[in-house]
Structure formats: C-alpha cells, structure tokens
C-alpha cells in the first residue's frame, strides 16, 4: 500500500521564491496528501502567500510559524512534523522548485529500513528570479547556456538508486523518511541553532538506529534557486555538536520532538 505523504517546506522571508515552490506542487503528477509550510519567523507577506496557495490547492495546507529568534530550522521542522499526520515525510526548502514528478518519484523509492537523500539542480543567479519548471527542452537549453548546474540529473530513470554510507551530501532540501523512523530517533536536534549540520546530525542518528541511505540517481529532483548564503556564524559550534554526535552511540536525541 502506498503511504500517505506530507511535504514539509522550510522558509524564511522569501515570499517570491516560496510562491514559485508552492506552485510546483499544484502541477505534481501525484499530489501530496498534505503540505506544511515550516516558517522560521517570516513577516506577514509569507502568510499571505501560503493562504493564497491553500485557497487553490486540492490537498491540506498548513502554515506553522515560530517567532524570529535567528536560524532555528531544526525546531521549526519538528513543529511542522507535529502539525502533520502522514505516514511518510518529505522535507524540502522554500527555494527548491520541485520537478513535476517529485512526489511520485519519492513514493516509488519508499522502502522499509531506508531513508532517501534526493538530488538538486542549481539554478544560477541570473535566472533564479524568473525560473519555473519550463519542460525538458527548455531545461536543456538552459544547461547549454550554463544557467543550471548539475544537469546530468536531468537524465530520467525513475526508481534507480544507490546506497551510500556516509554523511557527505546530506541536505534536507530533498530528504525523505517514514514518520515512524523519525519518531524513533526523536526528530531533529533543536540544540542546533544557526545554519548548518542539523541535517547531517539527524542522518548520523538514523544510521545508528539501523537505517540505510538511498540516493536516487536520475529522479526525485528539485531545482534550487540561487540566493545569498546564510550566516555561518554558528557553524563552528554546530560542527562540534555533529562531531560529538558521530562519536556517540545514542540515536535518540534529548532535545527533539519530545523533551526530557
């Protein structure tokens, strides 16, 4: 039986990009059962974008917001998970336009005992503001003009994937797993504040829990729109937290979906 699926889209004060991303879920070959916008403290304009999208979507849309206290992606993702009810969770970001077969492809990859790390194609600065999924021929032309990076992922072979064993390339802009498995490790570790490593720390605990990593080669794509980099001010501390987690055998974090 195909599981129900929730798409969880993280965003912060990027309403124009978010509108593009959300519109990508209107044209999916398989709609999500629910879509949760995980909002890390955006202003009212983002709420307006979500409300307009919810009015035209034929699936459940929820907007989960937390006060702006800096970059707290781990916490807002946990809050979005709590607001969802689907069996399968597909995490992405508000700057990642989904391929029209994104949800369909991910559901084809569902397998007990595995989590999925999807791929992305980078949309470069000059065209990011006007990008929407243009069809395969147009995408090839964009590749020829070097407006996209990672064009080899456009070769489409649904269901083909490789197992990978490390943390390299872990990105929650395109990441999926079952609710049951995320609950087993207690979700994202909210000790991670500021950009970076909360996704790798989660994957580290999923490995220790006993899951394996599946990377699709030519399907389940997102198109990552160029944007200025987030502050790396907290990265050194987050690197230390990740190193400590790697050297620990514990897979259940204390500061996650459930608190001590």
N, C-alpha and C positions, 0 to 999 in steps of 0.2 A: 504494500500500500504506500502511495506517495504521501510523505508527511506534509502537514501544513507548514507554511514558511512565513517568517517575518523578516522584512528588510529593515535594518536599523541604520539610519543615515545621520552621521555626526556633522554638526555645523556650528559656525560662529561668525556672525556679522558678515555674511557673504550672500545676500538675498538674490542677486542676479545669477550667480552660479547655482545656488540651491534650486532656483526655478527651473534652470536647464536640466539639472539632475532629476528632479521630481517628474518633469515631463517625460523623461526617459522611461518611467515606469508605467505611463499610460499606453505606450506602444509595445509593451512586452508581449511575446508570444504566449507566456504563461504569467498571469498577474500574481503578485504576492497575495497572501491571504490578509496580511496587514503590513502597514508601513509606519514606522515610528521615527519621527524626527527627534534626534537627541541633541538638544540645543544647549550649548555651553555658555549661556548668558547673553544671547543676542538681543538687540533692541527690537521695538515693536514691528519694524518693517519685515523681519523674518516671520513673525507670527502671521502677518497678512499674507505672505507668500504661501505658508502652509495652509491657511484657511481657504485660499483660492484654489489650491490644488485639491484639498479634501472635498470641495464642492463638486469637482468634476471626476474624481476617482470613483471607480466602482468596487472599491475594496476599503477596508477600515484604515483610516489615517489618524494618528495621534501625534500631538506635539508635547514633548516632555522638556521642560525648561528648568534650568537652575541659575542661581544668581552668579553674575560675573565676578569670580574671585581668582582670575588667572586661568591658565590652561588646566582643565580637570577632565580630560577625555575619559579616563578610567571610571570616574564617578558617574558621569552623565550616561555612559554606555550601560553601566549597571542599572541606573534608574530606568532607562529605556527597556532593558530586559524585563524588569519588574512590571512595566506597563504593557508588555506583550503577553501573548498566550500561545503562540505557535510552537510546534514541535521542533522546528529547525530554524536557526538564526543565521541570517546573512548580514554581515557587517560591511558597511562601506562609508564613504565620506561625501559631504556636500559639495565637493569639487570633482566628483567622479561620475561622468555620464555613462550609464550602463549600455552595453550592446543590447539590441532588441531581444536577443535570446539569452540574456544574462541569467534570469531566474530559471528558465527552462534548463539551461546548461548545468547550473548548480544542482538542481534536483536530480539530474542524471548522474551526478557524481556522489550522491549520498550513499554512504556505506557504514554500517556499524563498526566502531573501532577506529574511525578515521576523522580527522579534521581536514579542511580544504583551504589551501592558500592559492588564491587566484592571481592572475596577471593583470598588468595595466599597460596601456599605451599612453605615452606622454604627449599632450597637446601643447605645442610651444607658444611662447608669449604672444607673438604677432597675430595668432588666430584663436586664442583661447576665448576671448570675449564674444566671438561670433560663432563658436563651434556648436553644432548639434549633429546628431548622428546622420550623415549625409548619404549613406548607401555605399556599397563596396567600391564601385568605380570611382566615386569622388574621393574615397579614402585612399585609393591607390595614387590618384593624382596628388593628394596632399603628401603622401610619402615621397613621391618623386620630387616634390618641391621642398622636402625636408622640413615640413611643418609638423610632422609627427615623428616620434622616436619610439623604437620597439616595434616596427612594422611587421616583423616576422610573425608576430602573434596573430596577424590577420588571416593567416592560413587556418582554415576552419576544419578541425577534426574532432567533433563532439565526443566526449567520454574518454578520450585518450589522456592519461595522466601518468606521472612518475612519482615514486616515493622518494621523499627527501628526509634526511635525518637531523639536520641542524637547524639553527635559528636564523641563518642568513636568509634575507629576503622576506622575513615575516612582516606583513603590513596589513593592518586592519582596514585599509581602503578596499579590500576584497578578500574576505575571510569568512569561513562558514563552519558551523558545527551544530550538533544537536543541543537542545536545551538541557537534556539530561546530563550530557557531559560537561557543559558549562557550569551547571549547578553542582556537579560533583567536585569541582575544583574551587567553587565559591566565586566564580566570575572574575572580573578584573580587579587588580590590586589597587585600591584607592590611595595607597601610600605614594603612588607615582603621580606627582604634580609637576606641571611643565612638560614641554614637548619631549617625547621620546621614551622608548623601551618598555612601555606598559604592554605593548602587543607581544614583544619577544618574551617578556616575563610570563605572560599567560601561556604562550606556546610551550615554554620550558616546563610549566606545571602540567600541561596536557600530556607531554611526553612522559613525565614521571607518573602520571595517572595510568598510563598504558596505551594512550592513543598513538596512532601513526599519522604522518603528514602526507597528504596527497596534493600534488601540484599539477593542475591541468595544463597542457601544453598549448593547445590551439582552440580554446573555448572559454566561456565564463569571463569575458573581458569587461574592463571598464576603461574609459578614456579620461585620464587625469589631467584636468585643466591647470595650466601654469598659474602659479601665484607666488608672491613673495614668501620666503621662508619664515616660519615661526621662530621666535626667540629660542636660542639654545642655552639660556642662562642656567637652567636646572639640569642640563644633560649630564654633567659630571656626577651629580648626586644620584641620578637615575641609573647611570652606568654602574655605580657602586651597589645599588639595590639589585640590579639584574645579576651582577657577579655573585652577590650573596645568595640569591635565589638558585642560581646554577649549582652552587656548592652545597645546597641544602637538599635533603631528600623529601621534604614536605611538599605535597601538591595542593593542599588546601590552605588558601591564604586567610589570614585573620581579619583583614580589612577589606572585605569584598561585598558580595551581595548580602551576606549575613555578617553581623558584627558580634564580637565577643561580648 
